[in-house]
Amino acid sequence: MAEPEKTAHQEDVQQNEHPKGLTHPNGKECQEDGAYNAVPQGHAQKDAKQKTESQQFPPFAGKGPADVQVQYNDGSEQKSEEKYHRVKLHKFGVVLIALAIGFVMLMTYGKIRRFSWRALWKMALSGMTAVRNIAIVMLLVGALTALWRACGTVAFIVNAASGALTPELFLPAVFVLCAAVSVLTGTSIGTAATMGVICMGVGAAIGVDEAICGGAILAGAYFGDRCSPVSTSAMLVAEITGTNLHENIRGMIKSGWKAALAALAIYGILGYVTGTVPSDVNPSDASLAVGADNITKLLQQHYDLGIVTLLPAVAILVLAALRFNVKMTMAVSIAMSFAICIWQQQMTAAETVKTAFLGFDAPAEISMMNGGGVFGMVKMIVVVAISLTYAGLFKGMGILDKMNRFASRIANRLPPCGFASLTAVASSALSCNQTLAIVLTNEISGNVIPDKKERAMAIENTAVVIAPLVPWTVASLIPLGTIGAPTASILFACYLYLLPISNIVSEMRSRKKFGAVI
């Protein structure tokens, strides 16, 4: 007996039907890939629906990195995403190779000076006394950032913040929004890859100079990298100086607010002078034309962006303000994120654990949300560990003593922040990475700035923000490469200049007042 002919509707249903077990109560279905390798269930969409979305929402037309442009069905986006991660890995690889070569050279120098291998290794390991605690914190940060991306915390922040990008106050808004996101997430690179990408795209559509826009993004991204309670650089400074992170953050706010306000004013003036919106662009439609509205719609489609998704970030801020232990604070936020992933985003427990360790693997059209993970922090831990061995070798072989004798000759002529600035510039230029610049600035400034709290503030106000001003450092290359901004953007990262300058001026004025009293 012949089978009855299927209607067009039945054929369409059969073609789009997923295997049993891949459909969830919330109606979101998993995306098929070969042998049904699905993306995380709570974030998956059907291929047919993606095609519909690509017709409904035009491609992201703004200027920015190719890996986050909204181009759906030709496979080009996935290739661009893979290419970006290869470039990012390459830059970290170059730093690791450079550090390894430097380590070998130091060990060879020590051997030439007739130190035994045992003594040299003992020196190197002595510098790594702080690495255990730093490593634990960094691993927690890796899990935290991955789960924030998965549970919708980062998406909620980006979605809410992107609505504030008005053409009239565009540049100040870019600085403030990137600063806010970086304070909440504690990562400059993550800020650039999310809020920075949207800002760069909107800026291109409304006629903002890409170098100026990139500078505002870079400055905002490192605002939080300096003073966020979950910033790895802030934790590193606290650990190697033996100071309290929460007290350091209060000191950073006190020493940085003038520079932040001045930078905000400069961006306002630059926006007014350069002319933000060209005559042929409708200011009210500028953000929509570039596709920023499309990105927020995509985030809303792939996440359940209820207010509950913001709770992990709120927990970080509240517990940090109450001076809870950093590890305990992050553990609470991780637990909340884990629960939200399961109950709000409909992920399984196994997927959530996998995300915490391997990082969040988002669907292709929101690939800007990729990243994080415990294993993703291993490279950074290795960089920190090797950098700390330098400090041990410098001290053990007497190189640090020679540096300190040279430093003492010029230290009396400069305020602490001025001396730390010179050290940070030299360390950043030679080491090509922020971590080693922080470590070397701390070691060289030890005798010149004996007070631990004062030295911690000097490092935060110099080495942390000066490293991204050096064009060939990882701190500069990766954020600017992520948003597709030119190297000239460094010239417009006003906050990063104003912070050390304002503190140098403040210390010089204090010296004059103190001298007058004496």
N, C-alpha and C positions, 0 to 999 in steps of 0.2 A: 504493500500500500504506500503510495507516494506521500511524502511528508508535506504538510501544508506550507505554503509559501509564507515567509516571514515578512512582516511589515517593515517599513523603513525604520519605524521607531524601535521595533524589537531588535533589528540588526545593530542600531546605534547603541542600545542598552548593552547588548552582548559584547560589542567591541570595547566598551568602556568599563565593563565589569571587572572588578579586581578579585583576586583569589580570596577565598574564605579566610577570615581572621585578620584582614588588613583594613577593615572598616570599623570605625570607632563610634561610640554613642553620640559624639558631638557632630557627626556627619562628615568629618574630614577623612579623606582616604589617602592611602599611601601611594607614592609615585613608584611605578614599576621600573625596574632597571635590569634587563636581562633575566636572570634567575630570581627575580623578585627581591633584589637587594634594595630595601626601602630606606629613604631618609627618615629621621626621627618622626614617629607617627603623628605627634601633635602638630607638626609644622608642615606636613606633606600636603601636596595638591595634585590633582589629576593633570595629565598632560593636556587633555582637551580643555580643561579650565584655564591652564596657562596660556593656551593659544587664544582663548577668548579674551583674557586679560591683556595680552599683547596687542590685540586689536583695539580694545577699549582705552588703554592707556598708552600713549605714544612713547617711543624710546626716550631715555634720559638724554636730553640734548645739550646739557651743560658741559663745560670743559672740565675734565677730571680724569682720574685713572680709568683705564679701560675695564678693569676688573669689576667695577661697581656700576657700570653703565647698564641700564635696563634694556637689554636686548635678549629676547627669550629663546627663540626656537632654532637658531642657526648654529648653535654650538660655540659661537665665537666668545661668548661671555665666559664659559667654562674654561676655554683655552687661556683667556686673558687672566682669569683667576689663578690658574696653575702657574702661568708665567710669573705673575706677581709674587707668589709664594716662593718660587725658585729664586727670584731676584733677592727677596728678603732673606732667604736662607743663605744665599751667596754672600750677602753683606755681613751677616753674622759669622759665616765661615771665614771670611777674610780677616775679621777681627780676631777670631780664635787662632788662626794661623799666625797672625802677627804677634799675638801674645805668646804663643808657643815658641816662636823664633826668639823673641826677646828673653823668654825664660831660659832657653838653651844658651843664649849668649851670656846671660848673667851667670849661669852655672859654669860655663867655660872660663869666664873671667875669674870666677872664684877659684877654679882649679889652677889657673895660671898663677894666682897669688898664693898657691900652695895650701889651700884649704882642702881637707879630705872630703870625699863624697858624702861620708856620714855626717860631717859637720854642715855641709851645704844643704843636704836634705832636711836636717834638723832646723836650720835657719828658715828654709822655705815653709816647713810645716808650722813653725812657730808663728808665722804671719797669718795662718789660717785658723787661729783659735776662735775667731768670731763667725766662721763660715757655717758652723752647724746651726746656730740659731737663725742666721739669715736664710739658710737653705729651707728650714722648716717654714718660716714665714712666707718665702717665695712660693713654695709648693702650695700653701694655703691660698695665696693670691691667685695662682694658676687655676685651682679648682673654683675659686670664687668668681673670677672673671668668666670662666666657661659657663657656669650655671646662671650667672646674670644674663648672659647672652641667650641662653636656652629658655629661661623662665619668663623673659620679656622685660626685665628691668632696664636693660640698655635700650631696647626698642621703645619702651614707654618714655624714657628720657628724651631720646632723639625725636620721637613723634611729637611730644609736647613742645620741645624747644624749637623745632623747625617752624612752627607757627609764628614765632617772634621775629623771623627774618623779614623785616619790612625794608623796602628800598630807601626810605627816608633816613633811617638810622642804621644802615646795613653794617658798616665796619665796626662801630661800637658793639652792635648786637653779636657779630661774629666772635669778637674777643670775649664778651661776657658768656655766651653760650658754650664756647669751647672750654672756657675756664670752669664753668659749672659742671660740665660733663667730666672733665678731667679730675676735678675734686671728688666727684662721686665714684668714678671708676679707678682713679689712681694711675692711669696709664696714658702717656702722651701718644703712643702709637695707636692705641685703641680709639682715642678721641679723634685722631686724624682720620682713621678708617671709617668712622661713623659720622659724627657731627661735621667733621672737617670736609668730608666729601660732599655733603649736602650744601654746605656754605660755599664751597668752591664752584659748584654747579650753578647755584643761584647767582653768585657774583658774576660769572661769565655771561649770564643771560641779561643782566641789568647793566652791563658795561663797566664793572669795576676792574681796575687793573689787577691782573692775576698775581703780580708780585706783592702788591699791597694786601690783597686778600689772603694770600699765602702767609704773609708775615703776621697778620692778625690771628690766623689759625695756629701758627707755630707758637706764638706768644701765649695764647690761651691754653694750648695743650700742655705747656710746661708750667703754667700757673699751678695746676693741680698736681703735676708730677713733683713739684717742690713741696707742697703743703697738704696733700691728701693723707688722711689716716691710713689708707691702704696703698700708699705709694712705696714701691720697693726702694727708690733712691732715698726717701725720707727715713725709711727703716734702716738702710745701710749706714747713713750718717749717724743716726742715734746709736747704732750698735758699735761702730768703730770709735766713736768719741766717748762712749760710756754715759750717754745722757738719756733722758726720758723723752719718748716720742711726743707725748701729749704736751709737755712743756715746750718742746721745740716748735710744735705747731702754733702755739700761742705766740711764741717769739717771732715766728715767721709772719704771722698776721700783723703783728705790731710793726715789724720792720718792712713790710711789703705793701701796705695799703696806699702809701703816698705814690709809689711807682705805678700801682694799678690804676689809680685815679688819673695820674698824668698820662698814662698810655691810653686810657679811655678818651680823654680830652683830645689827644693827638689824632686818634682814629676818627673822632667826630669832625675835626678840622680837615683831615685828609679827604673824608667823604664829601664834605661841603666844597672844598677847593677843586678837587678833581672832577666833581660832577658824577653822581652815582648812576642816575638813570638817563640814558640817551633819549633824544626827542622822539624816536620812533618806537619806543617801548612804553606800554601802558603800565604805570607803577603797580596798579592793583592786580594785574595779571602776570607780573614778572616772574614770581616764584612758580606759578602754574605752568608758564611757558617752558621753563627749564626742566620741569619734571620732578621738582621737589615734592609737589603734591602727589605725584605718582608713587614716589618712594614711601611716603607716609601711608598711602592706601595699601601698598604691598605689605608693609609692616602690620597694618590692621588686619589684613587677610590671613597672614601666616601666624599671628599671635592673638590670643585673647587678652587684650590690653586693658584689663580691669585695674582699678587703683591698687589692688592687692599686689600687683607685680612691682610696685614701687617700694614695698615694705623692706626688702633686703637692703636697699640703699639707705632708707630712713633708719634702720637698725644700726648701720655703720656709723652714721652721723650722731645719733643719740647716745650710743654706747661710748663712742669716742669722746663726746662732750662730758660724759659722766666718768671718764678716765678709767674705763674698764681695760683689762689686759688686751693687747692687740690680737693675740692668738685667739682668745676667748671671743672677742668681738667678731672676728672673721668666721669663727666656728658657728656662731649664732646665725650670721648672715647666710652662710653656706647651708645650714639646716633649713632655714626658711626658703631659700631658693630651691632646694631639693624638693620640698613639699609642694611648692608652687608649680614646679615642672610636672609633677605627677597629677595634681588635682586641677590646676588651672589650664595647663598646656597639653594635658592628656598624654604625656610621655610615660613609658613604663619605667619601673624602678631600675631595670637592667640598662636601659638606654640612658637614664640619668646618671648612673654610676659611670658608664662608658664615657659620657660627655665630660664629666668631672675630670677624668684622667686623660682622655685623648683630645679634649677640646670640642667646641660646638661646631658641627658640620651642617651649616644652614643650606636650604634649597638654593639653587643657582641664582635665582632672581633677587635674593636678599643676601648675597654672598658677603656683603660688608659686615654681617653679623658673625662670620666665621672667626674662630680663634679661642684663646684661652687653653686651659687644661694643665694638669699637673706635669705631664711629660713635656709640654711646651715650655716650661720654665727651666728645664734641665740645661739648655744652652746658656741661659742667663746665669745660672748657678755656677757653671764651669767658668764663665767669664769672671765672675766675682772671685771664685776660688783662686784662679791663676793670678788675678790682680793682687790679691792679698799675699800671695807668695812673693811678689815683687817687694812688698813692704818688709817682709821678714828678711829677704836677701839684702836689701839696701841697709837695713839696720845691722845685721850680723856681719857684713863685710866692711862696715865703716863708711859706706857711700853716703849714708844719711847724715853722718857727722860732718862730712865735707859740705854737703848741701846746707846743713844748718849753720855752719860757720860762714858760708857765703851769704846765707839769708840774713844773718844777724847784722851784716854790714849795711844792709839797706832797710832793715826792719824799722829802725828808729826814725827813719825819714818818712815812713808811711804809716797811715792808720791801719789797724788790723784787716779791715775789709779791702783796703788798697793792696796790701801785701798778698792777701789770699787771692785777689783778682789776678795779679801777675803770675802767681803760682798756678792758678787754674787755667789761664791762657796757655802757658807753656805745657802743662800736663795734658790738656785737651788736644793741643796741636800735635804733640808727640805720640800720645797713646791712642788717639782716634776713637776713644770711647769714654762715655760719661763715668762709668764705674771706676776705671783706673785713675781718671782725673780726680775723683772724690777721694780715693785712697791716698794718692800721692800728695794732694793738697793737705790732707789731715796729717800725714807724716812729716812733711816739710814745715808745716805751721805749728808743730807741737811745742817747740821751744819758744817761738815768737809769740804764740797765743796760748799760754799754759792753761788758762781757764777753760774747762771742757764746754760749758754752755756757750761761752763767747766764740770758741772755735767752731762749734756746731753751727751757730748762726752765720759765721763768716763763710763756712763751706756752703751752706744752703743759699746764701746770697751771692755766691760767686760760681763755684765749680758746677753746681747743679744746672744753673741757667746759662753759663758761658759755653759749656760743651756744645749745645745746639747752635751756637753762633759760629762755630768752626765748620766750614763747608764740607770737609771730608770726614767728619765724625759720623758714627751710626746715629747719634742723637739728632743729627740734621738730615742725613740722607734718607732714612726710612720714612719719617713723617712727611717730608716734602715730596718724596717719590710716591707715597700713598695717595696724596691729593692731586698730584700732577702739577705742582707749583715749581717755578724756576728757582735756582739757587739765589737769585737776587731777592727773594722773599726774606732772607736773613736780615737785609738792610731795614726792613719794616717790622721786624719783631721787637717793637719798641719796649715792651715791658722787660724783655731780657737784657736790654742795655740799661734801662732806667733803674732797675733794682740795685745792681752793684754801685752805680754812680750815685744814687740818692743816699745809700748807706755810707759811702766814702765821704760825701759832703757832710752828712750828719756827724760822723766821727771826727772830722776835721773841725767842725764848729764846736763840738764838745771839748776837744783838745784846747782850743783857743780860750773857751770859757774857763776851763780848769786852770790853764796857765795864768789867766788874769786874776783868778782867786788867789793862786799861790803868790 
